[in-house]
Amino acid sequence: MTDRPDLAAMFLPLTRALIDAERPVLAEHDLSMWAYGVLLALEEGPLRTQAALAQSIGADKTRIIGVLDDLQRRGLIERVPDPADRRARLLSLTAEGRRLRDSAQAGIRRREERLLARLPEGDREGFLRALCALAALPPHEIADPPPEVADP
C-alpha cells in the first residue's frame, strides 16, 4: 500500500471547502446549514419527534428548536400531534419546504459537479459509490470496525 495521509486529514479540508461552497447557495435560499439539514432529513417522510430528527442530523435536540420554529413560521415544515401519541409531534415537509429544499439541493449539486468533473468519469463513479457505502455505515462501525477490518 502506498503511503497516504489519514482519511480525516484528507476529508477535513475537503469538507471545509464544500461547506464554504454551499454557503452562498444556502444564503440565496435564506437557509442556514442546520435548516438545510432539517429539510434533507425530512425528505424520506415525517419523523416522530424532535429528538429523532436531532439524532438523524447529529444535532443536540435543544439546538434545533429555534431552527424548527423558524422553518414552521416560514411554512416549510409542519409539526402536528402524532395520532398514536398526542405528546409527540410528527415533523414533515410542506410543499413549499420540498420546493425550497429541491432548489437549494440543485444549486449545491451544480457546485459539486464542477468539483467532481476534475476526476475521470470512472473514478468519479467509483468515488461516489465508495463514499455512499462509507457514509451509510453506522457511526459505531466507523469508530470501532470489526476485528478483521481493523488490522489488515
C-alpha positions as CSV (number, residue, x, y, z in Angstrom):
1,M,0.0,0.0,0.0
2,T,1.3,3.4,-0.8
3,D,1.9,5.9,1.9
4,R,-1.0,8.4,2.2
5,P,-2.5,10.8,4.7
6,D,-5.0,9.6,7.2
7,L,-8.6,9.8,5.9
8,A,-9.6,12.5,8.3
9,A,-6.6,14.6,7.2
10,M,-7.9,14.3,3.6
11,F,-11.6,14.8,4.4
12,L,-11.3,17.7,6.7
13,P,-10.0,20.3,4.1
14,L,-12.4,18.9,1.5
15,T,-15.4,19.1,3.9
16,R,-14.5,22.7,4.8
17,A,-14.2,23.7,1.2
18,L,-17.5,22.0,0.3
19,I,-19.2,23.8,3.2
20,D,-17.8,27.1,2.0
21,A,-19.1,26.4,-1.5
22,E,-22.6,25.6,-0.1
23,R,-22.9,28.8,1.9
24,P,-23.7,31.1,-1.0
25,V,-26.3,28.7,-2.3
26,L,-27.9,28.4,1.2
27,A,-27.8,32.2,1.6
28,E,-29.6,32.6,-1.7
29,H,-32.4,30.4,-0.3
30,D,-32.3,32.0,3.1
31,L,-31.3,28.8,4.8
32,S,-28.7,28.0,7.5
33,M,-26.7,24.8,7.4
34,W,-28.9,23.4,10.2
35,A,-32.1,24.4,8.4
36,Y,-31.0,22.7,5.2
37,G,-30.0,19.6,7.2
38,V,-33.5,19.5,8.7
39,L,-35.1,19.8,5.2
40,L,-32.9,17.0,3.9
41,A,-33.7,14.8,7.0
42,L,-37.4,15.1,6.4
43,E,-37.0,14.0,2.7
44,E,-37.9,10.4,3.5
45,G,-41.2,11.3,5.3
46,P,-42.3,12.5,8.7
47,L,-40.2,12.0,11.7
48,R,-41.9,11.3,15.0
49,T,-40.0,13.6,17.4
50,Q,-37.6,16.5,17.5
51,A,-35.2,14.1,19.3
52,A,-35.3,11.6,16.4
53,L,-34.7,14.5,14.0
54,A,-31.8,15.8,16.0
55,Q,-30.3,12.4,16.2
56,S,-30.6,11.9,12.4
57,I,-28.7,15.1,11.7
58,G,-26.2,14.9,14.5
59,A,-27.6,17.9,16.5
60,D,-28.5,18.4,20.1
61,K,-32.3,18.4,20.3
62,T,-32.3,21.8,22.1
63,R,-30.2,23.3,19.4
64,I,-32.7,22.7,16.6
65,I,-35.8,24.1,18.4
66,G,-35.2,27.6,17.1
67,V,-34.5,26.2,13.6
68,L,-37.7,24.2,13.6
69,D,-39.7,27.3,14.9
70,D,-38.3,29.4,12.0
71,L,-39.0,26.7,9.4
72,Q,-42.5,26.3,10.7
73,R,-43.1,30.1,10.8
74,R,-42.0,30.2,7.2
75,G,-44.4,27.4,6.2
76,L,-41.6,25.0,5.2
77,I,-42.4,22.3,7.8
78,E,-45.4,21.2,9.8
79,R,-45.4,19.9,13.4
80,V,-48.6,18.0,14.2
81,P,-49.7,15.8,17.1
82,D,-49.0,12.1,16.5
83,P,-52.3,10.3,16.5
84,A,-50.7,7.4,18.2
85,D,-49.1,9.5,21.0
86,R,-50.5,13.0,21.4
87,R,-47.4,14.0,23.4
88,A,-45.2,13.5,20.3
89,R,-45.2,15.7,17.2
90,L,-44.8,14.5,13.7
91,L,-42.4,16.6,11.7
92,S,-42.9,16.8,8.0
93,L,-42.1,19.0,4.9
94,T,-44.7,21.2,3.3
95,A,-44.9,21.5,-0.4
96,E,-43.1,24.8,-0.1
97,G,-40.4,23.2,2.1
98,R,-39.9,20.5,-0.5
99,R,-39.6,23.1,-3.3
100,L,-37.1,25.1,-1.4
101,R,-35.1,22.0,-0.4
102,D,-35.0,20.8,-4.0
103,S,-33.9,24.2,-5.3
104,A,-31.1,24.5,-2.8
105,Q,-30.0,21.0,-3.4
106,A,-29.9,21.5,-7.1
107,G,-27.7,24.6,-6.6
108,I,-25.4,22.6,-4.3
109,R,-25.2,19.7,-6.7
110,R,-24.2,22.0,-9.6
111,R,-21.3,23.2,-7.5
112,E,-20.4,19.6,-6.6
113,E,-20.5,18.5,-10.3
114,R,-17.9,21.2,-11.1
115,L,-15.6,19.6,-8.4
116,L,-16.4,16.0,-9.5
117,A,-15.7,16.9,-13.1
118,R,-12.0,17.1,-12.1
119,L,-12.0,13.3,-11.8
120,P,-12.1,10.9,-14.7
121,E,-15.6,9.6,-15.1
122,G,-14.8,6.1,-14.0
123,D,-13.0,7.4,-10.9
124,R,-15.9,9.7,-10.2
125,E,-18.5,6.9,-10.2
126,G,-16.2,4.7,-8.0
127,F,-15.5,7.6,-5.6
128,L,-19.3,8.3,-5.2
129,R,-20.1,4.6,-4.7
130,A,-17.4,4.2,-2.1
131,L,-18.3,7.4,-0.3
132,C,-22.0,6.3,-0.2
133,A,-21.1,3.0,1.2
134,L,-18.9,4.5,3.9
135,A,-21.5,7.2,4.7
136,A,-24.1,4.5,5.2
137,L,-22.1,2.8,7.9
138,P,-23.4,3.3,11.5
139,P,-21.1,5.6,13.4
140,H,-20.1,2.8,15.8
141,E,-18.8,0.7,12.9
142,I,-16.5,3.6,11.8
143,A,-15.2,4.2,15.3
144,D,-14.7,0.5,16.1
145,P,-14.6,-1.6,12.9
146,P,-14.9,-5.4,13.1
147,P,-11.5,-7.0,14.0
148,E,-10.9,-8.4,10.5
149,V,-11.1,-4.8,9.2
150,A,-9.2,-3.2,12.0
151,D,-5.9,-5.0,11.3
152,P,-5.5,-5.6,7.5
